[in-house]
Structure formats: C-alpha cells, structure tokens
Amino acid sequence: MTRYSSLICMTMMFFIIGLSPGAIAGNEDATKLVRAGQSCVMCDLRYENFNGADLSGIDLKGAYLFNAQLERSSLVETNLKSAVMVLAHLENADLTGAVLTGVDLHRAELVGATLVNANLRFARLVETELDATKLAGADFTSADMESADLTNASAKNTNFQSATLRNAKLKATNLESANLEDTDLRGADLRGANLTNANLSGADLSGANLSGATIKFANLTGTDFSGANLVKAVIDGADFKRAQFRGANLKDAKISDSLLRQGNFCKATMPAGDLGVCKK
C-alpha cells in the first residue's frame, strides 16, 4: 500500500467514526489536553503518567493507553470504550460507572480498584490483576477473563453472563447474587468463594476447585461440575435440576439428601466417601 493510499484509508476511517483528522493529537499535546480534564478521543497516551489525576467524565473512547500509569486516578463515568489499556497500571483507581465496553485490559493491574456499576461488556481482561477489587453491579457480559485474578474481590450482584473465566482465580471472592449464567469457569479456583443466591444455570465448572465454597440457594440448573473439587463445600437450598457432578469430589460436603437425589452424581465421591451411583 502506497503512502497516499494509506492516508486516504485513514481519512475515511475518521469520517466513518465521526471524527476530523485532527482528533488524534500528538502524544505531548494529547497528554496536556487530558491532564487539563479535556476529552481526547482516540488519542495516543501510551506510557503517560496520570497517577492521582482526576479524569472523571471525560471522553477517552478508543484511546491508546498502553502501559499508562493511572494509579489512584479518578475515572468516574469516564468513557473508555474500545480503549487499548494493555499493561496499564490502575491500582486503587476509581472507575465507578465507567464505560469500558470492548476495552483491552490484557495483563493490566487493577488491584484494589473500584469498578462499581462499570460497563465491561465484551472487554478483554485476560491475565488481568483484579485482586481485592470492588465490582458490585458491574457488567462483564461476554467478557474474556481467562486466567484473571479476582482473589478476594467483592462482586455482589455482578453480571458475568456468558463470560469466559476459565482458569481464573476467584479464591474467597464474594459472588453473592452474581449472574454466572452460561459462564465458562472450567478449572477456576473458587476455594472459599461465596456463591449464595448466585445464578449458575448452564455454567461450566468442570475441573473447578470449589472446596470450602458456600453455594446456598443458588440456581444450579444444568450446571456442569464434572470432575470439580467440592470438598467441604456448603450446598443448601440449591436447584440441582439437570446438574452434572460426574466424577466430582464432594467428600465432607454439607448437602441435604433431597438435593443429592436431583443431580447426576455418577462416579462422584459422595459426602460420606462412598461412590455415586450411575443412573440408567
């Protein structure tokens, strides 16, 4: 592609998304604009330091924030739709109500950050550090969170519907009343997690570790726990219709006999140590 044809393609892209060619500022000018609290759509802000800055409510849609420093920054209701934030540092940042749909936060650091009521639909959070984050009411619908670390996170009433959380770390995470319908949790670490009133219908937790987890009054309709570790888990008042526990380990789990008659426990290690019967 020639230099001129490339220029034509870029100009067409600007008009398609409703921007003028001058909307993408140079790195230095863009940084000054943002630090002044001004919007900067599709700006190049890579490696820039915004630690402790107040960027609340501005429009940073499509911004390039690769490895940017945003620790303790305020991004309340900021528009970061489709922004590239790979390796960004957002420790203890406040992203309450922020728009993060389609954002790329691959391997970003958000330890201790607040994402209450934030919109992260279709976001990429692969191997992202989300330890001790506040996620109440956030929307992670269809987000890719494979191998993300949400240890000790507070995710009450959070929406993870159809999200990928394969091999994610959710140890001691509060998922009370969370929506995990059709979520991929294969191989996830949910040791000691609180899943009270959670919706896990159709979720895949095969091979997951739920030892010591609390799963009271949860919707487990059609949930797959095949090969999962449920040792000493507390399961009470849950709906087991069509749930699969084939080969799971439920040793010393607290679960009522009536619930044990609902799911498929073929070759599972039962609470008393006996082997589950395979129904014909």
C-alpha positions as CSV (number, residue, x, y, z in Angstrom):
1,M,0.0,0.0,0.0
2,T,1.4,3.4,-1.0
3,R,1.8,6.4,1.3
4,Y,-1.1,8.2,-0.4
5,S,-3.5,5.2,-0.3
6,S,-2.7,4.8,3.4
7,L,-3.6,8.4,4.0
8,I,-6.9,8.0,2.1
9,C,-7.8,5.0,4.2
10,M,-7.0,6.8,7.5
11,T,-9.1,9.8,6.4
12,M,-12.0,7.5,5.5
13,M,-11.8,5.9,8.9
14,F,-12.0,9.3,10.7
15,F,-15.2,10.2,8.7
16,I,-16.7,6.8,9.4
17,I,-16.4,7.2,13.2
18,G,-17.4,10.8,13.0
19,L,-14.1,12.5,13.7
20,S,-11.9,15.0,12.0
21,P,-8.3,14.0,11.1
22,G,-7.1,16.4,13.8
23,A,-8.9,14.4,16.5
24,I,-5.9,12.2,17.1
25,A,-3.4,14.5,18.8
26,G,0.3,14.0,19.0
27,N,1.5,12.4,22.2
28,E,2.6,15.6,24.0
29,D,-0.5,17.6,23.0
30,A,-2.8,14.8,23.9
31,T,-1.3,14.4,27.4
32,K,-1.7,18.1,28.1
33,L,-5.3,18.0,27.0
34,V,-6.2,15.1,29.2
35,R,-4.3,16.4,32.2
36,A,-6.5,19.6,31.8
37,G,-9.5,17.4,32.1
38,Q,-10.5,17.6,28.5
39,S,-11.8,14.8,26.3
40,C,-9.4,13.2,23.8
41,V,-10.9,10.6,21.5
42,M,-8.5,8.0,20.0
43,C,-5.5,9.9,21.5
44,D,-2.1,8.3,21.8
45,L,-1.4,8.3,25.5
46,R,0.9,5.3,25.8
47,Y,3.4,5.2,28.7
48,E,1.9,8.5,30.1
49,N,1.7,9.2,33.8
50,F,-1.7,10.1,35.1
51,N,-1.2,8.9,38.7
52,G,-3.7,10.6,41.0
53,A,-5.3,12.6,38.2
54,D,-9.0,13.5,38.0
55,L,-10.2,12.3,34.6
56,S,-13.8,11.8,35.6
57,G,-16.5,12.1,33.0
58,I,-14.2,12.8,30.0
59,D,-14.3,11.0,26.7
60,L,-11.3,8.8,26.0
61,K,-13.0,6.5,23.6
62,G,-10.5,4.4,21.6
63,A,-7.5,6.0,23.4
64,Y,-4.2,4.1,23.2
65,L,-3.2,3.8,26.9
66,F,-0.6,1.0,26.6
67,N,1.4,0.7,29.9
68,A,-0.1,4.1,31.1
69,Q,0.2,5.0,34.7
70,L,-3.3,5.6,36.2
71,E,-2.8,4.6,39.9
72,R,-5.2,6.2,42.3
73,S,-6.7,8.2,39.4
74,S,-10.4,9.1,39.3
75,L,-12.1,7.8,36.2
76,V,-15.7,8.0,37.4
77,E,-18.1,7.7,34.5
78,T,-15.2,8.2,32.1
79,N,-15.8,6.8,28.5
80,L,-13.0,4.3,27.7
81,K,-15.0,2.4,25.2
82,S,-12.6,0.3,22.9
83,A,-9.6,1.8,24.6
84,V,-6.3,-0.2,24.5
85,M,-5.1,-0.4,28.1
86,V,-2.7,-3.4,27.8
87,L,-0.3,-3.5,30.8
88,A,-1.9,-0.3,32.2
89,H,-1.5,0.4,35.9
90,L,-4.8,1.2,37.6
91,E,-4.1,0.1,41.1
92,N,-6.7,1.7,43.5
93,A,-8.2,3.7,40.7
94,D,-11.9,4.7,40.9
95,L,-13.8,3.6,37.7
96,T,-17.3,3.8,39.2
97,G,-19.8,3.9,36.4
98,A,-17.1,4.0,33.7
99,V,-17.8,2.8,30.2
100,L,-15.3,0.1,29.3
101,T,-17.1,-1.9,26.7
102,G,-14.7,-3.6,24.3
103,V,-11.7,-2.3,26.2
104,D,-8.4,-4.3,26.1
105,L,-7.1,-4.7,29.7
106,H,-4.8,-7.7,29.0
107,R,-2.4,-8.1,31.9
108,A,-3.4,-4.7,33.3
109,E,-3.0,-4.1,37.1
110,L,-6.3,-3.1,38.8
111,V,-5.5,-4.3,42.4
112,G,-7.8,-2.5,44.8
113,A,-9.6,-0.6,42.1
114,T,-13.3,0.3,42.2
115,L,-15.5,-0.7,39.2
116,V,-18.9,-0.4,40.8
117,N,-21.6,-0.3,38.1
118,A,-19.0,-0.1,35.4
119,N,-19.8,-1.5,31.9
120,L,-17.2,-4.0,30.7
121,R,-19.3,-5.9,28.2
122,F,-17.1,-7.7,25.6
123,A,-14.0,-6.4,27.4
124,R,-10.7,-8.4,27.3
125,L,-9.2,-9.0,30.7
126,V,-7.0,-12.0,30.1
127,E,-4.5,-12.5,32.9
128,T,-5.6,-9.2,34.4
129,E,-4.9,-8.5,38.1
130,L,-8.2,-7.7,39.8
131,D,-7.3,-8.7,43.4
132,A,-9.5,-7.1,46.1
133,T,-11.4,-5.0,43.6
134,K,-14.9,-3.7,44.2
135,L,-17.1,-4.9,41.4
136,A,-20.7,-4.7,42.7
137,G,-23.2,-4.1,39.9
138,A,-20.6,-4.2,37.2
139,D,-21.4,-5.8,33.8
140,F,-18.9,-8.3,32.4
141,T,-21.3,-9.9,29.9
142,S,-19.3,-11.9,27.3
143,A,-16.0,-10.6,28.6
144,D,-12.9,-12.6,28.1
145,M,-11.4,-13.0,31.6
146,E,-9.3,-16.2,31.2
147,S,-6.7,-16.6,33.9
148,A,-7.7,-13.3,35.5
149,D,-7.0,-12.9,39.2
150,L,-10.1,-11.8,41.2
151,T,-8.9,-13.1,44.6
152,N,-10.9,-11.5,47.5
153,A,-12.8,-9.4,45.1
154,S,-16.3,-8.1,46.1
155,A,-18.6,-9.0,43.2
156,K,-22.1,-9.0,44.7
157,N,-24.8,-8.6,42.1
158,T,-22.2,-8.5,39.3
159,N,-23.1,-9.8,35.9
160,F,-20.8,-12.3,34.4
161,Q,-23.3,-13.9,32.0
162,S,-21.6,-15.8,29.1
163,A,-18.2,-14.5,30.2
164,T,-15.0,-16.6,30.0
165,L,-13.4,-17.2,33.4
166,R,-11.5,-20.3,32.5
167,N,-8.7,-20.9,35.0
168,A,-9.5,-17.7,36.8
169,K,-8.6,-17.1,40.4
170,L,-11.7,-16.4,42.5
171,K,-10.4,-17.6,45.9
172,A,-12.5,-16.1,48.7
173,T,-14.4,-13.9,46.2
174,N,-17.8,-12.7,47.2
175,L,-20.1,-13.7,44.3
176,E,-23.4,-13.4,46.3
177,S,-26.3,-12.9,43.9
178,A,-24.0,-12.7,40.9
179,N,-25.2,-13.7,37.5
180,L,-22.9,-16.5,36.2
181,E,-25.4,-18.0,33.7
182,D,-23.7,-19.8,30.8
183,T,-20.3,-18.7,32.2
184,D,-17.1,-20.7,31.4
185,L,-15.5,-21.4,34.7
186,R,-13.6,-24.5,33.8
187,G,-10.6,-25.1,36.0
188,A,-11.3,-21.9,38.0
189,D,-10.1,-21.6,41.6
190,L,-13.2,-20.8,43.7
191,R,-11.9,-22.0,47.1
192,G,-13.9,-20.4,49.9
193,A,-15.9,-18.3,47.5
194,N,-19.4,-17.1,48.5
195,L,-22.0,-18.1,45.8
196,T,-25.1,-17.6,47.9
197,N,-28.1,-16.9,45.6
198,A,-25.9,-16.9,42.6
199,N,-27.3,-17.9,39.2
200,L,-25.0,-20.6,37.8
201,S,-27.5,-22.1,35.4
202,G,-25.8,-23.6,32.4
203,A,-22.4,-22.6,33.7
204,D,-19.4,-24.9,33.1
205,L,-17.4,-25.6,36.3
206,S,-15.8,-28.8,35.2
207,G,-12.5,-29.3,36.9
208,A,-13.0,-26.2,39.1
209,N,-11.9,-26.1,42.7
210,L,-14.8,-25.1,45.0
211,S,-13.5,-26.6,48.2
212,G,-15.0,-24.8,51.2
213,A,-17.2,-22.7,48.9
214,T,-20.7,-21.6,50.1
215,I,-23.4,-22.4,47.5
216,K,-26.6,-21.7,49.3
217,F,-29.9,-21.1,47.4
218,A,-28.1,-20.9,44.1
219,N,-29.6,-21.8,40.7
220,L,-27.6,-24.8,39.5
221,T,-30.0,-25.8,36.8
222,G,-28.0,-27.6,34.1
223,T,-24.6,-26.6,35.7
224,D,-21.6,-28.9,35.0
225,F,-19.5,-29.7,38.0
226,S,-17.9,-32.8,36.3
227,G,-14.5,-33.5,38.0
228,A,-14.9,-30.5,40.3
229,N,-13.5,-30.3,43.8
230,L,-16.3,-29.6,46.2
231,V,-14.7,-31.0,49.4
232,K,-16.3,-29.4,52.5
233,A,-18.5,-27.1,50.3
234,V,-21.8,-26.0,51.8
235,I,-24.6,-26.6,49.4
236,D,-28.1,-25.8,50.7
237,G,-31.4,-24.9,49.1
238,A,-30.0,-25.1,45.6
239,D,-31.8,-26.2,42.4
240,F,-29.9,-29.2,41.0
241,K,-32.2,-29.9,38.1
242,R,-30.0,-31.5,35.2
243,A,-26.9,-30.6,37.2
244,Q,-23.8,-32.8,36.4
245,F,-21.5,-34.0,39.2
246,R,-19.9,-36.9,37.3
247,G,-16.5,-37.7,38.9
248,A,-16.7,-34.7,41.3
249,N,-15.3,-34.9,44.8
250,L,-18.0,-34.0,47.4
251,K,-16.1,-35.5,50.4
252,D,-17.4,-33.9,53.6
253,A,-19.6,-31.5,51.8
254,K,-22.7,-30.3,53.6
255,I,-25.6,-31.2,51.4
256,S,-29.1,-32.5,52.1
257,D,-30.2,-36.0,50.9
258,S,-33.1,-34.4,49.0
259,L,-30.7,-32.4,46.9
260,L,-28.5,-35.4,46.3
261,R,-31.4,-37.1,44.5
262,Q,-31.7,-34.3,41.9
263,G,-28.4,-34.2,40.0
264,N,-26.2,-36.8,38.2
265,F,-23.6,-38.0,40.7
266,C,-22.2,-40.9,38.6
267,K,-18.8,-42.0,40.0
268,A,-18.7,-38.9,42.2
269,T,-17.1,-39.2,45.7
270,M,-20.1,-38.5,47.9
271,P,-20.0,-36.6,51.3
272,A,-19.7,-39.9,53.2
273,G,-16.9,-41.1,51.0
274,D,-19.0,-43.6,49.0
275,L,-19.1,-43.6,45.2
276,G,-22.1,-42.1,43.4
277,V,-24.5,-44.4,41.5
278,C,-24.7,-44.1,37.7
279,K,-28.3,-43.8,36.8
280,K,-29.6,-45.5,33.7
